[in-house]
Amino acid sequence: MALGGTSLGIRSANYVNHSNPASYASLDTTSFVFDGGLYAQSSTLKTLTASQNATYSSIGTVLFGFPITRRLKASFGLMPFSSVGYKISESKTLMIYPDTDSTTTVNNIYDGSGGIHKVYFGLGFYISHNLSIGVNADYLFGTIRRNSTSYFPELTYSKSYRQTTTVKFNDFNFNFGLQYTARIKSDEHLTLGFVYTPAMNINASGDTVTNMVSPSDPETVLYQLDQSSTVNGKIGMPKSIGGGFSLEKDEKWLVAADVYWQNWAKMNMFGRNDSLKNSLRASFGIQLTPNPNDYNNYFKRVKYRFGVAYTNTYLQLNGKQINDFGVSFGAGFPIRKSQTDISKGIVNVGIEIGGRGTTDANLIKEDYFRFSVSMSLYDFWFRKQKYY
């Protein structure tokens, strides 16, 4: 957290790194790890002439990691895969009677909601002391709704027209990871990480309903005009590949960077391609711990973090590919009671500030502020109690 999203080359026995399943192999042979978090976001959407604020909050992740054998470790959890949330309005002038040049105004509102969630189970396996591989089996499920509403404010007795498209997702997806660790000095090591997700077709169903709705409240249906039969088909998810590294001095500092590419141009929904572009994301993060063994000064054991990330997103509007740039910073606050305490944990707090899009070419720019908090708990299984 607060490393700009950098994670592919990072591994630790103290928390679950679900971005690269090969990292599960670093979990201790008798340990149990829990990670859970939530986040909140505040955004300002603006054009050259107007702006609007929006807020959003959600549970982030619930993850578990544990050993199966000395070489084989496992993880499972729940997390959001994607989310949809937008509302866009536009006004147009329509010609009613061409012979008399009579016109009226139509207001169109486009909004979307919902998202896809992911439940996964993953395995990480030590091939050798330096090399590990892993796989995640993801079960994707969720619903996305898109509405298109048109109403005529200048026509007294007109009704509003609304078309709602609902798409439901329900299928498995897989991704693979690899990590190689090389010892540079006795207390320094370099880890290289790679991940790959093949292109897959996942099961989905969709239907479209057209209603006449109240002009004052689009949620109030006056009567139904049409409803399509449910269409069962496939949604082609894009392949992706990523690589990264981390250079770490044991418990004192860490430097890491990632590059991640997704082939969104090949995505299709029910056999139809969309106008998406391939996305590319680059990130960099550093973590510093002044003195991890100083139990007389708590703040010297805090992990201080900073990161940056830049993304060419899959959206291209009015000839411009939408970019995203963010800066993050935060800290990890240890909750280990003493140097001899085996059970330990950390509370992570992160802040990300960034911007997405542009106001050029009549587009919308989003400035966002995201706050996240999570907790990682680390304990041992089957520890025999001692009595004195």
C-alpha positions in Angstrom: 0.0 0.0 0.0 1.2 3.6 -0.9 3.9 2.2 -3.2 2.1 3.4 -6.3 0.5 0.0 -6.8 3.9 -1.6 -7.3 3.8 -5.3 -6.3 4.9 -7.8 -8.9 8.5 -8.2 -7.6 7.6 -7.9 -3.9 7.4 -10.9 -1.6 7.1 -11.2 2.2 6.1 -13.7 4.9 4.2 -11.0 6.8 1.4 -10.2 4.3 -0.4 -11.6 1.2 0.6 -10.2 -2.2 -2.2 -11.5 -4.5 -0.9 -9.5 -7.5 1.8 -12.2 -8.1 0.8 -15.7 -6.9 4.4 -16.9 -6.9 4.9 -14.7 -3.8 2.8 -17.0 -1.7 5.8 -19.4 -1.5 7.5 -16.9 0.8 5.0 -17.5 3.6 6.4 -19.3 6.7 5.7 -23.0 7.0 3.7 -22.7 10.2 2.3 -19.2 9.8 -1.2 -17.9 9.1 -1.6 -14.4 7.6 -4.8 -12.3 7.3 -5.1 -9.0 5.3 -8.2 -6.9 5.3 -8.9 -3.3 4.2 -11.2 -0.6 2.9 -10.9 2.6 1.0 -12.7 5.9 0.3 -12.4 8.2 -2.6 -13.4 11.8 -3.3 -13.4 13.1 -6.9 -13.9 16.4 -8.7 -15.1 16.0 -12.2 -14.7 19.2 -14.3 -15.0 20.6 -17.8 -13.9 24.0 -19.0 -17.2 25.5 -17.7 -18.5 23.3 -14.9 -17.5 20.9 -12.1 -19.1 18.3 -9.8 -17.9 16.4 -6.7 -18.5 12.7 -6.0 -17.5 10.4 -3.1 -17.3 6.6 -2.9 -16.2 4.1 -0.4 -16.0 0.3 -0.4 -14.4 -2.8 1.3 -11.1 -3.3 -0.4 -9.7 -6.8 0.2 -10.2 -9.7 2.5 -7.2 -12.1 2.1 -5.8 -15.2 3.8 -2.5 -17.0 3.4 -1.3 -20.2 4.9 1.1 -23.2 4.3 0.2 -26.6 2.9 3.6 -28.1 2.9 7.2 -26.8 3.2 7.3 -25.9 -0.5 3.6 -25.4 -1.2 1.7 -22.4 0.2 -1.9 -21.2 -0.5 -4.0 -18.1 -0.4 -7.7 -17.2 -0.9 -9.7 -14.1 -0.6 -12.4 -11.7 -1.9 -11.8 -8.4 -3.6 -13.3 -6.0 -6.3 -12.3 -6.8 -9.8 -13.8 -3.8 -11.5 -16.4 -1.1 -10.8 -18.7 1.1 -12.9 -20.0 4.5 -11.8 -20.7 7.4 -14.1 -23.4 9.9 -15.0 -23.2 12.0 -18.1 -25.8 14.4 -19.6 -26.1 16.2 -22.9 -28.6 18.5 -24.6 -29.5 18.4 -28.3 -31.9 20.4 -30.5 -34.3 18.3 -32.6 -36.3 19.4 -35.6 -40.0 18.6 -35.1 -41.6 19.9 -38.3 -39.0 20.6 -41.0 -41.4 22.7 -43.1 -42.0 25.2 -40.2 -38.5 25.0 -38.7 -40.1 24.0 -35.4 -37.5 22.6 -32.9 -37.4 21.3 -29.4 -34.7 20.3 -26.9 -34.0 16.7 -25.9 -31.9 16.0 -22.8 -30.0 12.7 -22.7 -28.6 11.2 -19.5 -26.3 8.2 -19.6 -25.4 6.5 -16.3 -23.9 3.2 -15.2 -23.5 1.3 -11.9 -22.4 -2.1 -10.5 -19.2 -4.0 -11.0 -17.5 -7.3 -10.9 -16.2 -9.0 -7.8 -13.5 -11.7 -7.5 -13.2 -14.7 -5.2 -9.8 -16.5 -5.7 -7.8 -19.4 -4.6 -4.1 -19.4 -5.3 -1.0 -21.7 -4.9 2.6 -20.7 -4.7 5.4 -23.4 -5.1 9.1 -23.3 -4.4 10.9 -24.9 -7.3 14.3 -24.0 -5.7 15.5 -21.7 -3.0 15.6 -18.9 -5.5 12.7 -19.6 -7.9 9.0 -19.9 -7.2 5.9 -20.1 -9.4 2.2 -19.6 -8.7 -1.3 -19.6 -10.1 -4.6 -17.9 -9.1 -8.0 -19.3 -10.0 -10.4 -16.4 -10.0 -14.2 -16.8 -9.8 -15.7 -13.6 -11.3 -19.2 -12.6 -10.6 -21.3 -9.4 -10.6 -23.8 -7.2 -12.5 -23.3 -4.0 -14.6 -26.2 -1.8 -15.5 -26.2 0.9 -18.1 -29.1 3.4 -18.6 -29.8 5.8 -21.4 -32.6 8.2 -20.6 -34.1 10.9 -22.9 -36.7 13.5 -22.0 -38.1 16.7 -23.6 -38.3 19.6 -21.1 -40.1 21.9 -23.6 -43.0 19.5 -24.4 -45.6 19.7 -21.6 -47.2 16.3 -22.1 -44.2 14.3 -23.1 -42.9 11.3 -21.3 -39.3 10.1 -20.8 -37.8 7.2 -22.6 -35.3 4.9 -20.8 -33.3 1.9 -22.1 -31.6 -0.3 -19.5 -29.0 -2.9 -20.4 -28.0 -5.4 -17.7 -25.0 -7.7 -18.1 -24.3 -10.5 -15.5 -20.9 -12.2 -15.2 -20.3 -15.7 -13.8 -17.2 -17.7 -14.6 -13.6 -18.5 -13.8 -10.4 -16.8 -14.9 -6.7 -17.8 -14.3 -3.4 -15.9 -13.9 0.1 -17.1 -13.4 3.2 -15.7 -11.7 6.9 -16.3 -11.3 9.5 -14.8 -9.0 13.3 -15.2 -8.8 15.3 -13.9 -5.9 19.1 -13.4 -5.9 21.1 -12.6 -2.8 23.4 -9.6 -3.4 24.8 -9.3 0.1 24.1 -11.1 3.3 21.3 -8.6 4.1 20.3 -7.5 0.6 18.4 -9.3 -2.2 16.9 -8.6 -5.6 13.6 -10.1 -6.6 12.4 -10.2 -10.2 8.7 -10.9 -10.8 6.6 -11.7 -13.8 2.8 -12.3 -14.2 0.7 -13.5 -17.2 -3.0 -13.7 -17.7 -4.1 -15.4 -20.9 -7.0 -14.2 -23.0 -10.2 -16.0 -21.9 -13.8 -16.1 -22.7 -16.0 -15.9 -19.6 -19.7 -16.7 -19.4 -22.1 -13.8 -19.3 -25.8 -13.0 -19.9 -27.4 -9.7 -21.0 -30.8 -8.3 -21.6 -32.3 -4.9 -22.5 -35.5 -3.3 -21.3 -37.1 -0.2 -22.7 -39.6 1.8 -20.6 -41.5 5.0 -20.6 -40.7 6.7 -17.3 -41.7 9.7 -15.3 -40.1 12.9 -16.5 -39.5 14.0 -12.9 -38.2 10.6 -11.7 -36.6 8.2 -14.2 -36.8 5.4 -11.6 -40.7 5.5 -11.8 -41.7 3.2 -14.6 -45.0 4.2 -16.3 -45.2 1.3 -18.7 -42.9 -1.1 -20.5 -42.3 -0.7 -24.2 -40.1 -3.7 -25.0 -37.9 -6.3 -23.4 -35.3 -8.4 -25.2 -34.8 -12.1 -24.6 -31.9 -12.9 -22.3 -28.8 -13.4 -24.4 -26.3 -16.0 -23.1 -22.8 -15.6 -24.5 -19.1 -14.9 -23.9 -17.2 -11.8 -23.0 -13.6 -11.9 -24.3 -11.3 -10.8 -21.5 -7.9 -9.4 -22.7 -4.6 -11.1 -22.1 -2.1 -9.2 -19.9 1.6 -9.4 -19.0 3.7 -7.6 -16.4 7.1 -7.5 -14.9 8.8 -5.8 -12.0 11.6 -5.9 -9.5 12.3 -5.1 -5.9 15.7 -4.4 -4.3 15.5 -4.8 -0.5 17.8 -4.5 2.5 16.3 -6.7 5.1 13.6 -4.8 7.0 15.3 -1.4 6.4 14.6 -0.2 2.9 12.9 -1.4 -0.3 12.9 0.0 -3.9 10.5 -1.4 -6.4 9.1 -0.8 -9.9 6.5 -2.4 -12.2 5.4 -2.3 -15.9 2.0 -3.9 -16.7 0.3 -4.2 -20.2 -3.2 -5.3 -21.1 -4.5 -6.0 -24.6 -7.9 -4.2 -24.3 -8.1 -3.7 -28.1 -9.0 -7.4 -28.5 -11.8 -7.3 -25.9 -15.3 -8.2 -27.2 -18.7 -8.5 -25.7 -21.1 -11.1 -27.1 -19.1 -11.2 -30.3 -18.8 -7.4 -30.8 -15.6 -5.5 -30.4 -15.4 -2.2 -28.6 -13.3 0.9 -29.3 -10.9 0.3 -26.5 -7.1 0.8 -26.7 -4.3 -1.2 -25.1 -3.3 0.0 -21.7 0.1 0.4 -20.2 0.9 1.1 -16.6 4.3 2.0 -15.0 4.8 2.5 -11.2 7.6 3.0 -8.8 7.7 2.9 -5.0 10.1 3.1 -2.0 9.8 2.1 1.6 12.1 3.2 4.5 12.2 1.9 8.1 14.6 4.0 10.2 15.4 1.2 12.7 13.1 -1.9 12.7 14.7 -3.2 16.0 14.5 -0.1 18.1 11.8 -0.9 20.6 12.6 2.2 22.6 11.4 4.5 19.8 8.2 3.4 18.1 8.3 5.7 15.1 11.7 4.4 14.1 10.0 1.0 13.5 7.3 2.6 11.3 7.5 1.8 7.5 7.3 5.1 5.6 6.2 4.7 1.9 6.1 6.8 -1.3 5.1 5.9 -4.8 4.1 7.2 -8.2 2.2 5.6 -11.1 1.4 6.6 -14.7 -1.2 4.8 -16.9 -2.2 5.0 -20.5 -5.8 3.8 -19.9 -7.9 1.8 -22.4 -10.1 4.8 -23.1 -9.7 7.0 -26.2 -12.2 9.8 -26.6 -12.3 12.5 -29.3 -9.0 11.2 -30.6 -7.2 11.4 -27.2 -6.1 8.4 -25.1 -7.0 9.1 -21.5 -4.0 9.1 -19.1 -3.9 8.8 -15.3 -1.1 10.0 -13.0 -1.1 9.6 -9.3 1.2 10.1 -6.3 0.8 8.1 -3.1 2.3 8.2 0.3 1.6 6.5 3.6 3.0 4.3 6.4 2.8 0.9 8.0 2.4 1.1 11.8 3.6 -2.1 13.6 1.5 -3.6 16.3 4.0 -6.1 17.6 4.2 -5.7 21.3 7.9 -6.6 21.9 10.9 -8.1 20.2 10.2 -11.5 21.7 6.5 -11.5 20.7 6.0 -14.1 17.9 2.5 -12.9 16.8 2.7 -9.6 14.9 0.8 -7.3 12.6 0.8 -4.0 10.9 -1.8 -1.3 10.2 -1.3 0.3 6.8 -2.5 3.8 6.0 -2.2 5.3 2.5 -3.2 8.4 0.6 -3.2 8.8 -3.2 -3.7 12.0 -5.1 -4.0 12.1 -8.8 -5.7 13.1 -12.0 -7.3 11.3 -14.9 -8.2 12.7 -18.3 -8.1 16.2 -19.7 -10.4 19.2 -20.3 -9.1 19.5 -23.9 -11.3 18.5 -26.8 -14.4 19.0 -24.7 -13.5 16.1 -22.4 -13.8 15.6 -18.7 -10.9 15.7 -16.2 -11.1 13.9 -12.9 -9.0 14.9 -9.9 -9.2 12.3 -7.1 -8.2 11.9 -3.5 -8.2 8.3 -2.3 -7.7 7.2 1.4 -7.1 3.5 2.3 -6.5 1.6 5.5 -5.8 -2.1 6.0 -4.5 -4.5 8.6 -2.1 -7.4 8.2 -2.1 -10.0 11.0 0.6 -12.7 11.3 0.4 -15.6 13.7 1.7 -19.2 14.0 -0.5 -22.3 13.6 -0.2 -25.2 16.0 2.0 -23.4 18.5 2.2 -25.4 21.7 1.3 -23.4 24.8 3.9 -23.2 27.6 2.8 -23.1 31.3 5.0 -22.0 34.1 
